[in-house]
Amino acid sequence: MCLERKWCHAAHSPVSVGSCKQCGAKHWSIEQDSQDYVRLTEDKGKNCLVRSKPGGAGKFKRYKNTMEMQHCTEGYTGLLMTEVPFHEGGVLLQAADGMCLDGERFRPCDLLDPRLRWAVGVYFTSSGQGERYFHKALEPDVCLARTGKKYGLTLSDCKAWGSKRWSIKGGRLAQGDGRWCVVRQFNNSAGMERCGVAFEFVSAVPHDPAVTAIGGPVMTKLTQHVPVMAGIGLGY
């Protein structure tokens, strides 16, 4: 799924999340302005992202936190681009008891163990649909994959069918469009099961120098920046 200018040829347009093959999902760029902010533009810098205001042009619903596109000559909303450790050190796939997934089993979380650090990639199909995959942060060709065996989970080449269509939502680390979930056996080995039957609650915890392991579980110091861009609006 991609950020999309809904009406490609209109002077003003709402913004949504849609198919990456649509005309409004292409030609986006991030440009630095003169005040240490960035502006998000589309169509070679002609159109800018702006926070909605009451009574704006164009016939579509507006709310306090929605975003839309307009000609950059009419103004834009300056954004702060904040780098997070997710893109630098990856994440830990951590269970509720502080054990982390290495791809085949759960082991005690260790911030210095590269086997436990993951990153997320997106593969685009010929139809323009994005499919997520989890790969080792330091080995981009090694991915988490469901095997042909009914309950199998392993590390595999990122081109393998079982390495695509992964997601993590509501504690469910799942493959196959949310149908198969990662589970943990009594010996801490990892496997797959239909999500309606069981799943291991897993969180993606950023790997960061500010994160310290204390007695096994990982303690994370988080900071929040507001407002932030979240999907198609500004969230607080």
Long-range contacts (C-beta under 8 A, 24 or more apart in sequence): 1-130, 2-130, 3-28, 3-232, 5-42, 5-43, 5-47, 5-69, 10-58, 11-57, 11-58, 11-70, 11-71, 12-56, 12-57, 12-58, 12-68, 12-69, 12-70, 13-47, 13-58, 13-60, 13-68, 13-69, 14-58, 14-60, 14-61, 14-66, 14-68, 14-69, 14-232, 15-49, 15-66, 15-67, 15-68, 15-69, 15-232, 16-232, 17-231, 17-232, 19-128, 19-129, 20-124, 20-128, 20-129, 20-130, 21-127, 21-128, 21-129, 22-128, 25-128, 30-81, 33-78, 35-78, 37-78, 37-79, 37-80, 38-78, 38-79, 38-80, 38-81, 39-72, 39-76, 39-77, 39-78, 39-79, 40-76, 40-79, 41-72, 41-76, 42-69, 45-72, 46-71, 46-72, 47-71, 47-72, 48-72, 48-74, 48-75, 48-76, 48-77, 49-76, 49-77, 49-79, 50-74, 50-75, 50-76, 50-77, 51-77, 51-234, 63-233, 65-227, 65-233, 65-234, 65-235, 65-236, 66-232, 66-233, 67-229, 67-232, 67-233, 67-234, 79-229, 80-225, 82-225, 84-206, 85-206, 85-207, 85-208, 85-209, 86-119, 86-204, 86-206, 87-119, 89-117, 89-137, 89-206, 89-207, 89-208, 90-117, 90-118, 90-119, 90-137, 90-207, 91-117, 91-118, 91-119, 91-120, 91-204, 91-205, 91-206, 91-207, 92-116, 92-117, 92-118, 92-204, 92-205, 92-207, 92-218, 93-118, 93-134, 93-168, 93-173, 93-202, 93-203, 93-204, 94-202, 94-203, 94-204, 94-205, 94-218, 95-184, 95-200, 95-201, 95-202, 96-201, 96-203, 97-217, 98-216, 98-217, 98-218, 99-184, 99-188, 100-218, 101-144, 101-173, 101-182, 101-190, 101-202, 103-136, 103-142, 103-144, 103-153, 103-154, 103-155, 103-190, 104-153, 104-154, 104-155, 104-189, 104-190, 105-188, 105-189, 105-190, 106-184, 106-188, 106-189, 106-190, 106-200, 107-188, 108-216, 109-213, 109-216, 109-217, 109-218, 110-213, 111-207, 111-211, 111-212, 111-213, 111-218, 114-138, 117-207, 118-144, 118-204, 121-158, 123-158, 123-164, 131-164, 131-165, 132-164, 132-165, 132-166, 132-167, 133-158, 133-163, 133-164, 133-166, 134-166, 135-163, 137-207, 145-175, 146-175, 146-176, 146-180, 146-192, 150-192, 151-183, 151-191, 151-192, 151-193, 152-191, 152-192, 153-182, 153-190, 153-191, 153-192, 168-202, 168-204, 171-199, 171-201, 171-202, 171-203, 172-199, 172-201, 172-202, 173-199, 173-200, 173-202, 174-199
